[in-house]
Amino acid sequence: MLFKKKAKADSLLSDEELVAELQHSMDADRFGLLYDRYVTKVYQKCIGMTRDKELAHDLTHDIFLKVFVNLSKFDHRSKFGTWVYSITYNYCLDHLRKAQRQRSTQVDDESMTEDIAEDTYESELLNLRSEHIDEVLAAMDPTDRTMLLMKYQEEHSVKEISELLNIGESAVKMRVLRARERALAKYYELYPEER
């Protein structure tokens, strides 16, 4: 009876309150509540980044181990969900980078900073045939793919992406611009008849 009362009371706690309790005294049931609240979001993010359900499942498991081990380092300056998202993003990106290094060399960065070019690439990117977009994304560098997904699929603002990745807003704008450039290049490489 005492366990049921504790479990019900714990389920009413916010994420941050649960984390504070866990930082004071680790408890598998309390961590299970956090796991239940975030497992679907983490898994979906992993699928979005990897395009592989089995790999996403494995990464989700690894990410929650990392969250559990590093829970004492959560400093409550941001929301717990933002912290978990950051761990998820970085862990998936690290995994994809390692896998890509094993497969091939990375694409050289090109620079183009004019606002006119940015608008041109964005409108061109939005006009690509939707049936080919998944193939283009799958063929892209993981960092570029993630930037485009965050900006266009998840509809994060530049400021939100900046906060999630701990980089400046101008760096976000440049990365999104370069990712769009490379997405277009990849699209026309894969589908030259679409030019």
C-alpha positions in Angstrom: 0.0 0.0 0.0 2.8 2.4 0.9 4.5 1.6 -2.5 1.3 2.5 -4.4 1.0 5.8 -2.5 4.6 6.7 -3.2 4.3 5.8 -6.9 1.1 7.9 -7.3 2.7 10.8 -5.5 5.8 10.5 -7.7 3.8 10.5 -10.8 2.4 13.9 -10.0 5.9 15.4 -9.7 7.3 17.5 -12.5 10.4 16.2 -14.4 12.6 18.6 -12.5 11.1 17.6 -9.1 11.7 13.9 -10.0 15.3 14.6 -11.0 15.9 16.5 -7.7 14.6 13.5 -5.8 16.7 11.2 -7.9 19.8 13.3 -7.3 19.2 13.1 -3.6 18.5 9.4 -3.6 18.5 7.1 -6.7 15.4 5.1 -7.1 14.7 2.8 -10.1 10.9 3.4 -9.9 11.3 7.1 -10.1 13.8 6.9 -12.9 11.2 4.6 -14.6 8.7 7.4 -14.5 11.2 9.7 -16.4 12.0 6.9 -18.8 8.3 6.4 -19.5 7.8 10.2 -20.1 10.7 10.4 -22.6 11.3 7.1 -24.2 9.0 7.7 -27.2 10.4 11.2 -27.8 14.0 9.9 -27.7 13.2 7.0 -29.9 11.4 9.2 -32.5 14.4 11.6 -32.5 16.8 8.6 -33.0 14.7 7.3 -35.9 14.6 10.8 -37.4 18.4 11.1 -37.3 19.3 7.5 -38.3 16.4 6.4 -40.5 16.9 2.9 -38.9 14.4 1.5 -36.4 16.7 -1.2 -35.0 19.6 1.2 -34.6 17.2 3.8 -33.1 16.1 1.2 -30.5 19.8 0.5 -29.6 20.7 4.2 -29.4 17.6 4.9 -27.2 18.8 2.3 -24.7 22.3 3.7 -24.7 21.0 7.3 -24.3 18.9 6.4 -21.2 22.0 4.6 -19.7 23.9 7.9 -20.3 21.0 9.9 -18.8 21.0 7.6 -15.7 24.7 7.8 -15.2 24.9 11.5 -15.7 21.8 12.5 -13.8 23.8 14.0 -11.0 25.3 16.4 -13.5 21.9 17.9 -14.5 22.2 21.4 -13.1 18.5 22.6 -13.4 19.5 25.6 -15.5 17.4 24.3 -18.4 14.4 22.0 -18.5 15.1 18.3 -18.1 13.5 17.6 -21.5 15.9 20.0 -23.2 18.8 18.3 -21.4 17.6 14.9 -22.6 17.1 16.2 -26.1 20.7 17.6 -26.1 22.1 14.2 -25.0 20.0 12.4 -27.6 21.1 14.8 -30.4 24.8 14.6 -29.5 24.8 10.9 -29.0 23.1 10.2 -32.3 25.3 12.6 -34.1 28.5 11.1 -32.6 27.3 7.7 -33.7 26.5 8.8 -37.2 29.8 10.6 -37.5 31.7 7.5 -36.5 29.8 5.4 -38.9 30.3 7.8 -41.7 34.1 8.0 -41.1 34.2 4.3 -41.5 32.2 4.4 -44.8 33.7 7.5 -46.5 35.3 10.8 -46.4 33.3 13.8 -45.3 32.0 16.4 -47.7 34.1 19.6 -47.9 32.5 22.7 -46.5 31.7 25.4 -49.0 31.0 28.9 -47.8 28.3 31.2 -49.1 27.0 33.9 -46.8 24.8 36.2 -48.9 21.2 36.5 -47.9 20.1 36.4 -51.5 21.8 33.0 -51.8 20.1 31.8 -48.6 16.6 32.7 -49.9 17.4 31.1 -53.3 18.5 27.8 -51.7 15.6 27.7 -49.3 13.0 28.2 -52.1 14.7 25.8 -54.3 14.9 23.2 -51.5 11.2 23.6 -50.8 10.3 23.0 -54.4 12.1 19.6 -54.7 10.0 16.6 -55.4 8.8 15.3 -52.1 9.1 11.7 -53.1 12.9 12.1 -53.4 13.5 14.0 -50.1 14.0 11.0 -47.9 16.6 9.5 -50.3 18.5 12.8 -50.4 18.4 13.1 -46.6 19.6 9.5 -46.2 22.6 10.2 -48.5 23.6 13.4 -46.6 26.1 14.1 -43.9 24.5 13.5 -40.5 25.2 17.0 -39.3 23.6 18.5 -42.4 20.6 16.2 -42.2 20.0 17.0 -38.6 20.2 20.7 -39.2 17.6 20.5 -42.0 15.3 18.2 -39.9 15.5 20.5 -36.9 14.7 23.6 -39.0 12.1 22.3 -41.4 10.6 19.1 -40.0 10.6 20.0 -36.3 10.2 23.7 -37.1 12.7 24.9 -34.5 13.6 28.6 -34.7 17.2 29.6 -35.2 17.3 30.7 -31.5 15.9 27.3 -30.3 18.5 25.4 -32.4 21.2 27.7 -31.0 20.1 26.9 -27.4 19.8 23.2 -28.1 23.2 22.9 -29.7 25.0 25.5 -27.6 26.2 27.4 -30.6 25.7 31.0 -31.7 22.7 32.0 -33.9 25.0 33.1 -36.7 26.6 29.6 -36.6 23.1 28.0 -36.9 22.2 30.2 -39.8 25.5 29.3 -41.6 25.1 25.6 -40.9 21.5 25.6 -42.2 22.5 27.5 -45.3 25.4 25.1 -46.0 23.1 22.1 -45.3 20.6 23.5 -47.8 23.3 24.0 -50.4 24.5 20.4 -50.0 21.0 19.0 -50.0 20.3 20.7 -53.4 23.7 19.5 -54.7 22.9 15.9 -53.5 19.4 16.1 -55.0 20.7 17.1 -58.5 23.5 14.5 -58.2 21.0 11.8 -57.5 18.3 13.1 -59.9 20.1 15.0 -62.7 17.0 14.8 -64.9 15.3 17.1 -62.4 17.5 20.1 -63.3 
